[in-house]
Amino acid sequence: MAAGSIPSGTKTWDPGYPTASENYLTNSKGILSWMFTLDHKRIGVMYLIGVVTSFAVAGLLAVMIRLHLFQPDGAVFTGPEANNWYNQVFTLHGAIMVFLFIIPSVPAALGNFLVPIMLGAKDVAFPRLNLCSFYLWVFGAIFFVGALMASGLDTGWTFYTPYSTTTDTSVILATSGAFILGFSSIFTGLNFIVTINTMRPPGMTWFRMPLFLWATYATSIIQVLATPVLGITLLLLIAERAMHIGIFDPEFNGDPVTFQHFFWFYSHPAVYIMILPAFGIISDLISVHSHKRIFGYRFIAYSSIAIALLGFLVWGHHMFTAGMGALTTIIFSALTFTVSVPSAIKVFNWLATMYKGSISLTTPMCYAISFIFLFTIGGLTGLHLGTLATDQHLHDTYFVVAHFHYVMVGGTLVAFLGGLFHWWPKMFGKMYSELGGQISAAIIFAGFNLTFLPQFVLGSRGMPRRYATYDPEFAGLHQMSTYGTLLLGVGLIVALFVLLQSLFRGKRAPANPWGGATLEWHCTSPPPFYNFERPPSVGDPYDFSDLVWDAEQERYEEIVPDREIVPEQQPAPAHADGSH
């Protein structure tokens, strides 16, 4: 319905604003009330602070890497230990970014906050386990910082043997941190599976769930089934380091390729732990900000489950150059192509949703459109790496670096930022500057492409990854990439500034600033401690027909449908007198 066109006599409903005692942020005060809280919303906020801090540290390490590569002989790290310092910096960048930011960012931070409210529930199924998951994440992060402060880490984030079995850096400390983080991931996944299975309100069938919940459910399946494999692999690596058993170390008759199989059996599904929740965010953003029912709801929902299951079968394409048989290579290549189908289904359905929609170019929508562009490039370039003939030439080059970052950063990070801007008014009850948010999205988009598009060219020309120095012929493209990194950093700082400024100067957020139909928009902004005073009525999560824009109040309100009065001449139902 057009802005301000509320028909006269139309009954509308809006939950209004919470009181100080109802507001989950002010319901109780003091640091201890946060440290020992069982409120899923507060735990989500604590996760948010933790993952953003981790991202800032990993981002600074990335800037150091790119500044070093500005010159062919290296510009930052010099002297006889320059290569070792470089190895340690890019290892810590990768490890912190993957294990402390990308994996927990959407499921743990946004998921914790949103899943119960989207379900119309009071909390997750196991609130104490939820708090335990957060502290396990904190302890795991401390172990990583310990590795940084001790003797560093230079194995790459993959901990590949024989590097990890021969180096004198803090491998055991870092792998212990990753092991603890694995438990945090498993507990979070279990909690979400039980919550979504058992705490849906009456009327919320599987196909009345928001697509973010479908994506979270699929992610949780991977977390529970795949993460134990990583845990066992890391324990074996620790045993190898400590006791020289001979599992992975060729010096003791071990096989390094066995480690790769174990690692990638977890880590390729882990890619979908990182990207599946992002798909859920984008589905909601595209639908809400296009003000149009999502196209192909069931196809998007089923594709999330398909990705979760097929993701377990494609790890072998990481080892095409490790000496596979011809038949094995063909099978893994075919499976890699197969897993791209459900991802393509999502992209086509998002575009179909936008077609003839009433698109509002809000900040979240700008990030959503950026995501579609960047993820599509990341997905299509993955097909080159899943094909044996091209992978032989592109393996371990900057082409892989560019592909990985287009999926993980252009995908997960951009979706995380879009989701953060989308639900920020709900989380903190403040509106931010739309212009500032749109500028941040544009700068991040430009900076990201300037950083990583040249790396596709570098890889195709044979520039190996992980090298601290390089031939002068690659200098121009490396310098372009460094300039892009600095521009990307500026965009991220602008985004952070816009959000933080809103906390102090932002207008009070209405309950439903975007016109969403999912249940989280049916409570106040920020939500009360108890989420909902009474169980909310469940409808179609993507039916926007009952929402109207109130231009005076600058908010969306829900039309209250008129109840039909049964005419007196018609017989009343048998139970009308209360006898049944």
N, C-alpha and C positions, 0 to 999 in steps of 0.2 A: 504494500500500500504506500502511496506517496507520502512524503514528509508532511507532517502536520495535518493530515487528512482524516482525523478521527471523526466519524459521523456523530452528529448530535444525538444524545441519548444512549450512546454506546457505553456499556459498562466495561471498565478496564481494571486491571489488578497489577499492583507492583508491590513487592515485599518491603519497600522503603529502605531505611537505614538502621543498622544495629545500634543498640545502646552500648555504652562502655562496658557494662557487665556481660553483655552477650558476645561482644567482639572477641574472637579467639586470641587476638594479639594483646588485648588488655584485660582479659578475663582474670588472669593472675599475673603477679609481677615478681621480679627478682630472677637472678640467673639460675637459681636452683629449680624454679618452676619450669624453665626451659630444659635444663639438663636432665630432669627426671620426668619430663612430660610423656604421656601416652597418647596425646592428641596427634593424629596423623598429619594435620595441617602444620603444626609446629615442627614436627620431624621433617616434613617436606621442606620447610623454610631453612632448617639447619643443614639439610643436604644441599640445598641451593647455594648457601653461603660457602660450603665446603667445596663443591664442584667448581664454582666460579673462581675461588681462590686457587685451586689446582690448575684450572685453565690459564689463569694469569701467570703462574710460575712456568708452566709448559710453553706458553706463548712467548715469554721473555727468552727462554732457551732457544726457541725457533728463530727469533730475531737475531740472536747471537750466531746461529748457524748461517743464516743468510748473509749477515754482515761479513762473516769470515770468508764466504764464497764470493764476495764482491770482486776479489782479485784472484787470479789463477794460482798464486803461491800462498794464498791465505792472508787475511787482513787482521784477524783478531788473535788467533792462537799462533804464537811464534816460538822459536827455540827448538831444542831437541825433543821436547815432550809435546810439541804442537799437535801431532797426530793423535796421541793418547787423549789429550784434552778434548779434541774434536769428537773422538769416539764416545767419550763419556757424556758429552753434552747432548749429542743426538740420541744416545741410548736413553738418557733420562727424559729428554723431550718426548720420545715415543712412549716410554713406559708410563710416565705420569699422564700424558694425554689419553692413552687408551684405557688404562686400568683405573685412573682416578677421575677422569672427566667423561669421556665419550660413553663408556659402558653404563655408569650410574646416572648420567645427567638427566635423561628423560624419564626412565623408569623410576629411579629413586627420588629425584627432586620433584618433577611435575607429577609423576605417577602417584606418589604418596599423597600429595595434596588433592589430586583430582579424582582418583578412582572411587573412594567412598562417596564423595559428593555426587559424582555422575551416576552412581548406583542408588542414590537416595538413602544411603546408610549413615549410621552415626560414626563409624570408624571401620578400620580393617578388621579382619577376623581375629588376628592375634596382635593386639597393640604392644604387648611386652616384647614379643619377637621382633616387631618393627623397630622398637628402640634399640634392641640388641643388634640388629642389622646395621643401624647407623654407627654404633660404637665400634663394631667390627671394621667398618669402613675407615673410621678414624684411626684405629690401631694399625690397620694395614698401611694407611698413608704415613703414619709415623715411621714404620719400618722403611718405607721408600726414602723418607727424609734422612733416616739413619744411614742408609746406603750412600746417599749424597754426601753426608757430613763425614763418613768414615773414609773409605778408600775409593769411592766412586764406583762406577759400573760401566763397562765398555763392551758388552756383548750384543748390543742392539736389543730392542724391546722383545725380540723373539727368543732370546736366551739360547740361540743355536749352539749345539755342540759341534766341534770340540772347543769353540771359543770359551763357552761357559764352564768347561771342565778344566781348562788350562790357565785361565786368567787369574791374576792375584787380586782382583777387585772383589767387591762385596756381593758376590752372587748369592750366597746362602741367605744373607740379610734381605736382599731384594726379592728373591723367590719366596721367602717366608712371608713377606708382605703381600705378594700376589696370592699366596695360599689363603691367607686370612681374608683378603678381599673376595676370594671365591665363595667363602662361607656367607659373607654378607649378601652376595648376589643370589645364592641359592635360597637363603631365608626370605629375601624379598620376593623372589619368584613364587615360592610356596605360599606365602601370605596372599599374594594377588590371585593365585589360582583358587584357593579356598574362598577368598572374599567374593570373587565373581561368581563362583559356583553356588554358594550358599546364601548370599546376602542380597540378591536381587529382590526388589519389592514386588508385590503382586502386580501382574500386568506387564512386567519387563521380561519378555521372552528373549531368547538369544537374538532374535532378529528385530528386537526393539532396543538393543544396546547401541550406544554411540560407537563409531568405528575406532575411536581411541581405545575403548575397552577391549575390542577385538584384537587390536594390535598389541596391547599390553598382555593379554592372555596368551597370544602366540609367543611373545617374547619370554614370558615366564616359563613356558614349556621348554624352550631352549636353555634358559638359565638352569633349570632343575636337571635336565638330562645331559647337557654338554659340560657344564662347569666341573663336575666331579672328575672328568677325564683330565682336565688341566691340573686339578689338584693332585691326582695320582702321578702325573708326569713330573710336576715340580718336586714332589716328594722323592721320586726316583732320581731326579737330578741332584737334590741335596745329598741323598745317599751315595751317589756316584762321586760327588765332590769330597765327601767326608771319609768314605770307606773304599773308594776305587773298586767297586763291585764288578765293573765291566759290562754295563748295560749299553751306554752310549759312547764311551771313550774308546777309540780304536787302539789306544796304547794298551788297553787291558782287554782286547778282543771284543769291544763293544761296537755298535753300529750307529753312527750319527744320524743316518736316514730314519732309523726307528723313532728317534726323538722328533724328527720333522713330521712323521705320520701322526704321532700322538698329539703334537702341538697343533697342527692344522686341523685335526679332527675336532678339536675344540674351537680353534681360532676362526675357522671360516663360518661355522654357526654363530660365533661371537660377533662377526660382522653384521649379522642380522639382529643380534641383541642390540647393536648400536643403531641400525637403520629402521627396523620394524616400528618402534615407537614413533620415530619421525614420520613414517607413513601415516600413522594414526592421527598425528597432529595436523598434517597437511590435509587429510580428508575433512577434518572438522573446519579448518580455516577456509578451504576452498568453498565449502558449502555455505557456511555462515556469511562470509563476506561477498559471496555471489548472490546471497538471499534466494537460494534455489535448492530444491531437494537434491541430494547427492545422486548422481547417475550410477546405476548398477551397484546398489548397496550390497546385495548378496555376493556379487562377483568380487568386490573389494574385501568383504569379510572372509570369504573362502580363500582368496589369494594370500591373505596373511597366514592362515594355517598351512597352505601349500608351501609358502616360502620357508616356514619354520621346519617342515618335514624334509623338503628337498635340500635345505641347507646342510643337512648332515651327510649328504652323499657326494659333495663336490670338492672335498678338500684336496684331492689328488692333483688338480691343475697347478698347485703351487710347486709341484715336484716333477714337472715334465722334463726338466733338465737333470734330474738326479738319477736317471737311468731306468725308465719304465719300459715294460713290454709294449708292443704296438697295440695289442687288443686292449690292454688296460688304459692306455692313452686315449684311444677312441671312445671308450666307455665314459671316462671322466670328462672328456671334451663334450660329449653329447649331453651329459647330465648338467654341465655348466651352462650350456645353451638352454636347457629345459628350465632351469631356475630363473632365467631372465623373463620367461613368459608371464608369471604372475606379477612381476614388477611392472612389465609393460602394460598389463591390464589396468593396474592402478593409474598409471600416467594417462592412458587414453580416457579412463573414466573421469579423472580430474578435469581434463580438457573438455570433455562432453558436458560436465557440470557447469563449467564457465560459459559454454556456448549459449548465447541468448539470456544469460543471467544478468541480474541487476548488480554489476560489480562495483564495489566500493574500494577504491585504492587506498585503504587504510594501511598502517604500518604492518600489521600481521599479514595482510594480503600481498604487500610488496615482497616480504620474505617468502611467502608461499610460491609466488611466481618465480622468484630467484631459485628456489629449491627445484622446481620442475625443470628449469633450464640446466642447472648445474648437475643434478642427479642424472638427467638423461645423458649428458656427456660422460659422466662417470660410468654409467651402466653400459653404454655402447662401446667405450674403450675397453671395458672388461672382456668383451667378446674377442678382442685381439689377443688377450692373455689366456683365454680359454681355448684358443686354437693352436695346435702344436707348431704348425709351420711358422706362424708369426711370433709365438712365445719364445721359440729358440733364439730369436734375435733381440727381443725386447726384455727378456727376463733379466732381473737385477740391473736394469737401467732406470733413468729418471722417468721413463714412461710409466713404470709401475708406481713411482712416487706420486706422479700427477694423477693417475687413475685412483689410487687409494685416497688421496686428499679430496678429489672431486666427490667421492662417495661419502667419506667420513666427515669432512669439514663442509664441503658444499652441500652435503646432505644433512647429516646429523646436527652439526653446529647451526646451520641456517634454520633448520626446522626448530631446533631448541630455542633460538632467538625469536622466531615467529610465534611459537607457543608461549614464550615468556611475555612478549608484548600483548598477546591475545588475552592471556589470563592474569596479567599483572593487575588490572583494575579489580578483579575478583579477589586476588590474593591479598592485596594491601589497601584496597578501597580508595585508590588515587588514580586519576587520569593523567597521562603524560602528554607532552607536546607532540602532536601528530607530525608537524613539520620536522622536528628534530628526529623523530623515529624514521620517517621516510628518507631523510638525508643519510642517516646511518645505514639503512638498507642499501641505498644507491652506492655509497662509498665502499661498503663491504663487498658488494657484487663486483664493482670495478676492480678493487684491490685484489680480490680472490682470483679473478680471471687473469689479471696482469701477473700474478705470482705463478700460477700453475699451467696456463696455456703454453708458455715458453718451454716448460719442462717436458711436455709431449714431444716437442721438436728436439730438445736435447737428447731424450731417450731414443728417438728414431734415428738420430745421428751417431748413437753409440756411446753416449756419456754414461758411465757406470754410476750407480748410486753409492752412497756411503763414502765417497772419496773426499779427502780433505783438500786436495789440490787437483788441478785439471789442466788440460792443454789450453793455450791462449785462444784457440779458435772458438771455444765455447764461452768466452768472457762476456760478449754482448748479451747473450740470452740469460746468463747467470745474473748480470747486473739488472736486466729488466725484471727478473724474478725478485731480486732484492728490493727494488723500488716498489713492486707490487706488495711485498710483505709489509713495508712501512705504511703504505696506504691502507692495507687491510687492518693494521694495528690502529690507525687513526679512526677508522670506521667503528671498530669495537669499543674504543674509548668514548666516542660520541654516543654509542648505544648505551653504555654504562652510565654516562653523565645524564642522559635523558631520563633513564629509569630512576636513578638516585635523586635527581632534582624533583621528580614528581612526588617523592615522599614528603618533601618540605613545602613545595609550592603548587603541587597539583590540585586540580579541582576534585571535589568529592565524587567518587564514582557511583553511578546508579547500579542497581542490581543487574541490569541487562543492557550494557552500553552498545553491544554489537547486533543485538537481535537474534541471539542463539536460542534454540529450542530444547537443548539438553538440560538435565536437571540442575546442574551447578548454577545456572542463571535464574533459578527459582528461589534462591536464598539471597540474603543481603550481601553487600560488598563492604568490607570483608565478611566472610561467613561467621555466624555465631559459633560458639564453642560446641553446641550440640548439632550443628549443621542444619537440621530441620526441626521445627517445633512439632510437626506431625508428618507422617509419611506423605511425600508429594504424589500427586496424580501422574501416572506414567502415560505418555503418548508417543507419537512418532518423533524420534529425536531430530528429524530433518524436515518437519512440517512447519513452515513459517507463516502459514495462512492466518493464524490467530494473533500475530504480532503486528503492532502498529507503532509508528514513530510519533512521539509527542514532541513537537518542535519547541514548545514552551519549556518543558522540563528537560529537554535534550536527553531523552532516553526512550527505549522501547518498552511498551506495555502490552500485556496480554489481554485480549478480548475475552470477557467472561461470557460464555454462551448462555443464551436464555433457555431455561428449562421449559419443556413442553408440559402444559397442563392437560391432563386427560379430561376430555369432555364428559359431563355428567351422564349423558345418555349411554356411554360405553360402559360395559361391565368392568368393575375393578378387578385386578388380579387377586388370586385366592389368598395370597399372603398379605394383602394390603391392610387387613385389620389386626395384624400382628399375631394371628393364631398359628402361623407356621414360621 
